[in-house]
Amino acid sequence: MKYLFAIFALLLLSFTGTGQPDIKSNSVVPSPKQLSYQSMEMVGFIHFSMNTFTNKEWGYGDESPALFDPKKLDCEQWVKAAKDAGIKELILTAKHHDGFCLWPSIYTEHSVKNSPYKNGKGDIVKEFTDACAKFGLKAGLYLSPWDRNHAGYGTPAYITYYKNQLHELLTNYGKITEVWFDGANGGDGYYGGAKETRKIDKKSYYPWKEIQEIVYRLQPEASIFSDAGPDIRWIGNERGFAGETCWSMLDRTKVAVGDADSDYLNTGDYFGSSWVIGECDVSIRPGWFYHATEDENVKTPSQLVDLYYKSVGRNAVFLLNIPPNRDGLFADKDVANMKKYREILDKSFKENLTLNAMVTASCVQSGSAKFSPGNIADSDLNSYWAAATGKRQASLEIAIDSTKKFDRILLQEPVRFGQRIASFDIQLLRPGGWQTIASGTSIGFKRLLRITPIAGSKVRINIWDANNTPALSNFGLYKAGGGDANN
């Protein structure tokens, strides 16, 4: 009898909610780790190293560690400012292309241990990860694959060095949730005094599979970023925006670290065989490192809001770089603009005008109330509406208060079952009839549309094309707050 009970219990685990099965998943879906990652929406980058003191973007590798001396460095200031901006994770440049290490690596003398900072006893990676843990932010690390200081770069000896340093970072600093690899590899450099140009084969020099296995073995919960993923991909530009069409699917055989088509990365692949989240990286300043000459060119709160719509609002993650100054602090203007940016977004999305509204649909998956059209109006990501089996088109109508204007539209798919919708439009019922007010292609985890303020009595969502049974988890209408321009 106990065996029958065990079988029954297992069967129950395959159902949710009312005891009915979920819709059939696509063949390509995100992992639980990827779902958790995308739900953060916004992460931060911190470019702080030798370049901060030499006023460069890419150091040559011959810089003396004696130049590195942040007098007032305060990682807790970084973390608190980031948290106030809504950032859920920070990524630190543990080593940039010049090879200078922010931790006292036993494998090189080109590190903070030979700098004036704390008389060579400092460890900025530790200060950073401790601050993140104290204030509840996740911590990520960037270890540049290129090293313009190391004498062995371009040979197998450097790969051993790189793996050793990765091991240091992933075993001595607690939980690391993201490891960031970029494609800047090979070129001129100091290389231990050789002062020459070294070219490498980007597709074969780095044993990326082995490197990824090191990350997953030492930090199983970490996500890996690169042009080719495997968990998160570059979005194809450093201006912070995803394509108007943005699929989370990608054919990873078509891309390699440092060798990928930017347009392909920007839009993803409707037929892609892997789920690889797009991450939109951009700096709050023109450069990635702090330069005093750029103090008047910090992105404004409204510019940051615009980037949020073009990244998170297009099914991607917003990665904002905030570079500390030579004192080791975020500049006041950067902090103020980030805080105001968050205030604008919070005000814009404070009231959902469709919350608990009456919703009807042209068709519904049979067998359970869990597929009810009303689920799109409950602000719960776990509940959803699904169209009837075999359908690729459907429509839903939502009754709204005709006295209230809105200018922001939100749609979310239950992407744990895959990304499905490929074409849709939004119509509004006004005294003269139905009027199309917005349209789009992909939706994914989150799609945000901006329109001029308008009011009506009903909204209609028309889904015109999908690769499987269409489904939506959330729909919302909002009125933007001050500073949130109609771009």
Secondary structure, DSSP 4 states (H G I P E B T S, - for coil): -HHHHHHHHHHHHT-BTTTBPPPPPPSS---HHHHHHHHH-EEEEE--SHHHHHT-SS--S---GGG---TT--HHHHHHHHHHTT--EEEEEEE-TT--BSS--TT-SSBGGGSSGGGGT--HHHHHHHHHHHHT-EEEEEE-S--SS-TTTTSHHHHHHHHHHHHHHHHSSS---EEE------EEE-GGGT-EEE---TTTSS-HHHHHHHHHHH-TT-EEEETT-SSEEE-S-SSS---SS--SEE-GGG-BTTB--HHHHHH--TT-SEE-EEEEEEESSSSSS--GGGTT-PPPHHHHHHHHHHHTTBTSEEEEE----TTSS--HHHHHHHHHHHHHHHHHTS--TTTT--EEES---TT-GGG-GGGGGS--TT--EEPPTT-S-EEEEEE--TT--EEEEEEE--GGG---EEEEEEEEEETTEEEEEEEES--TT-EEEEEEEE--SEEEEEEEEESSS-EESEEEEE---TT----
